[in-house]
Amino acid sequence: MSDQLSPERLRVGVVGAGIIAGVHLGNLGRMPDVELVGVADPALDRARAAAEPRGARAFADAEELLDAAAPDALILCLPAFARGDIVAQAAARGVHLFIEKPAALTLAEARRTAAMVDGTGVVAAVGFMWRWTPAARALRGALKGEPHALLGRLLNGPPGPAWSFDAALSGGLLVEFGSHLLDAMRAVGGEVVRVRGSGASLDPDPGGRRGPDTALLELEFGSGAMGSAQVSWAHRGAAWDITALTPEGTLVWQLGPERLEGSVSAEPDWPAGGADGFGGPSWFAALRGFLDAARAGNPAAVRSPYRDAARSLALALAATEALRDGGWVVVQPV
């Protein structure tokens, strides 16, 4: 779909009514040019609880929402293993898509989906929200054309949903969780061509389904830059940042409070009306940018288009393979 949508309020549906959907629903409520037309969730009572206070309809599945509510855009908050063919159904109807990460669980699936959304012309974005921060733009500008090293950390306690701990459902530590950090490092440092690393399980894993809960990665960028990444969901506390070593000095991108510190600095953009919770400015900015691109029918206007997010998946999958094999793994093209 390349035609611009009507200047009237954009009709938006949400699929999935969990924690991240609550963040997006709150931000939609701050956008007077947007109308929430439906929320779908297999747990219909949960869909009703999210939809009805906002004057929207509740549905038990996404296809029913697409047919009955006719949204212009869909925010897909289901985990990758539970999406089925929702992306294909929406794209075939010309419905623009905001998809929570990861883009998929396998590279083959991501390649098929990228080709499909490219072919339909819909705007398809993935929720790597840190790309939308002033800090990301400032750091990318500071690094351009200069030798540098990037040192990233994404250390946190265990994720909330139980399915996250099953690597067969979530993709494991580096796909479900670490892909946020790897995407942010790609966003400012460029493409990573190969990766190696080691992993460990610091917390008990009685069922043997989780895989490593802590990883140390070495990254080789196509530019010749070097990088390292520490990722763990067995950490007691939180440390989310990227340190850039440059000839002009050290820059630190704090991923949450989303600011850049050093000789080049940048503060978060707070939207009108404020934004709730950790990551508020970037979540709002990513959704706002997607909806503006959807209204204009301009896939190039989003900062994390589906195909680019699939490259972050390719990096996360290569890193996961490196944890198993111990040597360098080349990142596959999308």
LUMTI-573412 format. One record per residue (C-alpha): residue number from 1; residue in one letter; x, y, z. Coordinates in steps of 0.1 Angstrom, whole numbers, always signed. Each point is the difference from the previous one (the first is absolute). Last residue first. Example, Ala and Ser with C-alpha at 12.3 -4.5 7.8 and 13.67 -1.06 7.14 Angstrom:
<sites>
  num  residuo     c1     c2     c3
    2        S   +137    -11    +71
    1        A    -14    -34     +7
</sites>
This chain:
<sites>
  num  residuo     c1     c2     c3
  334        V   +188   -115    +48
  333        P    +38     -6     +0
  332        Q    +16    -25    +25
  331        V    +23    +12    +28
  330        V    +32    -20     -1
  329        V     +8    -21    +31
  328        W    +34     +2    +17
  327        G     +6    -29    +24
  326        G    -15    -14    +32
  325        D    -25    -23    -17
  324        R    -30     +3    +23
  323        L     +5    +36    +10
  322        A     +8     +8    -36
  321        E    -33    -14    -12
  320        T    -18    +24    +23
  319        A    +21    +29    -13
  318        A     -9     -9    -36
  317        L    -37     -1    +10
  316        A     +3    +34    +17
  315        L    +17    +14    -31
  314        A    -26    -14    -24
  313        L    -27    +14    +23
  312        S    +16    +34     -2
  311        R     +0     -4    -38
  310        A    -38     -9     +2
  309        A     -4    +34    +17
  308        D    +14    +16    -32
  307        R    -25    -19    -21
  306        Y    -29     +9    +23
  305        P     +6    +38     +0
  304        S    +17    +14    +31
  303        R     +4    +37     -6
  302        V    -34     +5    -17
  301        A     -4    +26    -28
  300        A    +11    -24    -28
  299        P    -33    -19     +2
  298        N    -19    +32    -11
  297        G    -38     -4     -2
  296        A     -3    +35    +15
  295        R    -24    -11    +27
  294        A    +21    -31     +6
  293        A    +32    +21     +3
  292        D    -17    +22    +26
  291        L    -12    -31    +18
  290        F    +35    -15     +0
  289        G    +16    +32    +13
  288        R    -26     +3    +28
  287        L     +6    -36    +10
  286        A    +38     +4     +1
  285        A     -2    +34    +17
  284        F    -23    -12    +28
  283        W    +21    -31     +7
  282        S    +31    +22     -1
  281        P    -13    +26    +25
  280        G    -14    -25    +25
  279        G    +29    -24     +2
  278        F     -7     -7    +37
  277        G    -34    +11    +10
  276        D    -27    +22    -14
  275        A     +3    +28    -25
  274        G     -7    +37     +4
  273        G    -30    +20    -12
  272        A    +19    +14    -30
  271        P    +28    -24     -8
  270        W    +33     -1    +20
  269        D    +30     +1    -24
  268        P    +30    -15    +18
  267        E    +32    +20     +5
  266        A    +30     +1    -23
  265        S    +37     +5     +6
  264        V    +32     +1    -20
  263        S    +32     +6    +21
  262        G    -14    -27    +24
  261        E    -35    -13     +9
  260        L    -28    -12    -23
  259        R    -34     -4    +15
  258        E    -26    -27     +0
  257        P     -7     -2    +37
  256        G     +1    -32     -7
  255        L    +23     -7    -28
  254        Q    +28    +22    +14
  253        W    +22     +7    -30
  252        V    +34     +7    +13
  251        L    +26    +19    -21
  250        T    +37     -3     +5
  249        G    +25    +24    -16
  248        E     +8    +17    -33
  247        P    +19    -30    -14
  246        T    -31    -21     +8
  245        L     -9    -27    +26
  244        A    -38     -4     +0
  243        T    -17    -13    +32
  242        I    -35    -16     -5
  241        D    -23     -3    +30
  240        W    -26    -21    +19
  239        A    +11    -11    +35
  238        A    -28    -14    +22
  237        G     -2    -17    +34
  236        R     +7    -36    +10
  235        H    +12    -13    -34
  234        A    -12    -34    -13
  233        W    -16    +15    -31
  232        S    +34     +5    -15
  231        V    +16    +17    -30
  230        Q    +36    +13     -2
  229        A     +9    +14    -34
  228        S    +34     +8    -16
  227        G     +9    +20    -30
  226        M    +26     +7    -26
  225        A     +1    +24    -29
  224        G    +12    -11    -33
  223        S    -29    +15    -19
  222        G    -15    -34     -5
  221        F     -3     -3    +38
  220        E    +16    -29    +19
  219        L    -18     -9    +32
  218        E    +12    -18    +31
  217        L    -27    -14    +23
  216        L     -4     -9    +36
  215        A    -32    -19     +9
  214        T    -21     -7    +30
  213        D    -33    -20     +3
  212        P    +13    -28    -21
  211        G    -28    -25    -12
  210        R    -34     +2    +16
  209        R    -14    -35     -6
  208        G    +22    -21    +22
  207        G    -29     -8    +23
  206        P    +19     +7    +32
  205        D    +15    +33    -12
  204        P    +17    +14    +31
  203        D    +14    +35     -4
  202        L    +35     +8    -13
  201        S     -4    -18    -33
  200        A    +30     +8    -21
  199        G     +9    +14    -34
  198        S    +30     +6    -22
  197        G     +7    +22    -29
  196        R     +6     +5    -37
  195        V    -14    +24    -26
  194        R     +3     +8    -37
  193        V     -9    +27    -25
  192        V    -16    +26    +23
  191        E    -17    +28    -19
  190        G     +1    +36    +11
  189        G    +12    +15    +33
  188        V    -30    +22    +10
  187        A    -30    -22    -10
  186        R    +20    -32     +1
  185        M     +8     +6    +37
  184        A    -37     +7     +7
  183        D    -10    -31    -19
  182        L    +24    -22    +21
  181        L    -13    +15    +32
  180        H    -37     -7     -8
  179        S     +9    -34    -15
  178        G    +14    -10    +34
  177        F    -35     -7    +14
  176        E    -20    -24    -21
  175        V    +26     -8    -26
  174        L    +31     +0    +22
  173        L    -14    -17    +31
  172        G    -20    -27    -17
  171        G    -20     -2    -32
  170        S    -32     +6    +19
  169        L    -20    -32     -6
  168        A    +28    -26     -4
  167        A    +22    +20    +25
  166        D    -26     -6    +27
  165        F     +8    +26    +27
  164        S    -19    +28    -18
  163        W    -32    -23     +1
  162        A     -3     +8    +37
  161        P     -7    +37     -7
  160        G    +18    +24    +23
  159        P    +36     +2    -11
  158        P    +28    -10    +25
  157        G    +21    +27    +16
  156        N    +20    +24    -22
  155        L    +33     +6    -17
  154        L     +1    +15    -35
  153        R    +35    +13     -4
  152        G    +18    +13    -31
  151        L    +36    +10     -7
  150        L     +4    +17    -34
  149        A    +35     +7    -14
  148        H     +8    +28    -24
  147        P    +17    +11    -32
  146        E    -17    +30    -16
  145        G    -22     +2    -31
  144        K    -32     +6    +19
  143        L     +5     -5    +38
  142        A    -13    +35    +11
  141        G    -30     -2    -23
  140        R    -10    -34    +12
  139        L     +4    +12    +36
  138        A    -23    +31     -6
  137        R    -27    -20    -18
  136        A     +0    -27    +26
  135        A     -1    +25    +29
  134        P    -29    +19    -17
  133        T    -20    -33     +4
  132        W    -18    -17    -27
  131        R    +24    -29     -5
  130        W     -6     -9    +37
  129        M    -36    -12     -9
  128        F     +9    -32    -17
  127        G    -37     -7     -5
  126        V     +0    -14    -35
  125        A    -15    +20    -29
  124        A    -20    -10    -31
  123        V    -14    +27    -22
  122        V    -20    -18    -27
  121        G    +15     -2    -35
  120        T    -15    -34     -7
  119        G    +32    -15    -15
  118        D    +23    +14    +26
  117        V    -23    -15    +27
  116        M     +2    -34    -17
  115        A    +37     +1     -6
  114        A     +7     +9    +36
  113        T    -24    -27    +12
  112        R    +17    -27    -20
  111        R    +35    +12    +12
  110        A    -11     +1    +36
  109        E    -14    -36     -2
  108        A    +32    -13    -15
  107        L    +20    +19    +27
  106        T    -18    -18    +27
  105        L    -18    +13    +32
  104        A    -16    +30    -16
  103        A     +3    +39     +0
  102        P     +9     -2    +37
  101        K    -14    +24    +10
  100        E    -35    +16     +1
   99        I    -16     +5    -33
   98        F    -15    +33    -13
   97        L    -19     -9    -31
   96        H    -18    +20    -27
   95        V    -32    -16    -13
   94        G     -2     -5    -38
   93        R    -23    -30     +3
   92        A    +27    -24    -12
   91        A    +23    +16    +26
   90        A    -24     -8    +28
   89        Q     -5    -36     -9
   88        A    +38     -5     -6
   87        V     +8    +15    +34
   86        I    -27    -20    +17
   85        D    +13    -33    -15
   84        G     +9    -17    +34
   83        R    +10    +26    +25
   82        A     +3    -22    +30
   81        F    +37    -10     -3
   80        A    +10    +36     -6
   79        P    -15    +12    +33
   78        L    -32    +20     -5
   77        C     +1    +38     +1
   76        L    -10     +8    -36
   75        I    -11    +36     -4
   74        L    -23     +1    -31
   73        A     -6    +30    -23
   72        D    -28    +12    -22
   71        P    -25    -21    +20
   70        A    -30    -17    -16
   69        A    -19     -7    +33
   68        A    -19    -31    -11
   67        D    +24    -18    -24
   66        L    +33    +10    +16
   65        L    -13     -6    +36
   64        E    -14    -34    -10
   63        E    +33     -9    -15
   62        A    +18    +11    +31
   61        D    -17    -23    +24
   60        A    -23     +1    +31
   59        F    -13    +35     -7
   58        A     -7    +30    +22
   57        R    -15    +32    -14
   56        A    +13    +35     +8
   55        G    -14    +28    +23
   54        R    +33     +3    +20
   53        P    -15    -16    +31
   52        E    -13    -28    -22
   51        A    +33    -10    -17
   50        A    +25    -10    +26
   49        A    -24    -18    +24
   48        R    -18    -14    -29
   47        A    +32    -15    -15
   46        R     +8    -15    +34
   45        D    -34    -16     +2
   44        L     +4    -13    -35
   43        A    +32    -20     +9
   42        P    +10     -8    -35
   41        D     +7    +37     -4
   40        A    -13    +26    -24
   39        V     -4    +38     +6
   38        G    -21    +21    -22
   37        V     -8    +34    -16
   36        L    +26    +23    +18
   35        E     -4    +33    -18
   34        V    +31    +21     -6
   33        D     +3    +38     -7
   32        P     -4     +9    +37
   31        M    +32    -19     +9
   30        R     +5     -3    +37
   29        G    -24    -30     +3
   28        L    +22    -18    -25
   27        N    +29     +3    +25
   26        G    -20    -18    +27
   25        L    -10    -27    -25
   24        H    +36     -4     -9
   23        V    +11     -5    +36
   22        G    -29    -23     +7
   21        A     +9    -21    -31
   20        I    +35     -4    +15
   19        I    -15    -16    +32
   18        G    -25    -23    -17
   17        A    -31     +6    -21
   16        G    +10    -16    -34
   15        V    -10    +13    -33
   14        V     -6    +38     -1
   13        G    -21    +17    -27
   12        V     +4    +35    -13
   11        R    -23    +23    -21
   10        L    +18    +32     -9
    9        R    -21    +31     +8
    8        E    -10    +20    -31
    7        P    +28    +12    -23
    6        S     -9    -29    -23
    5        L    +28    -24     -7
    4        Q    +28     +6    -25
    3        D     +3    -24    -29
    2        S    +29    -24     +0
    1        M    -17    -32    +12
</sites>
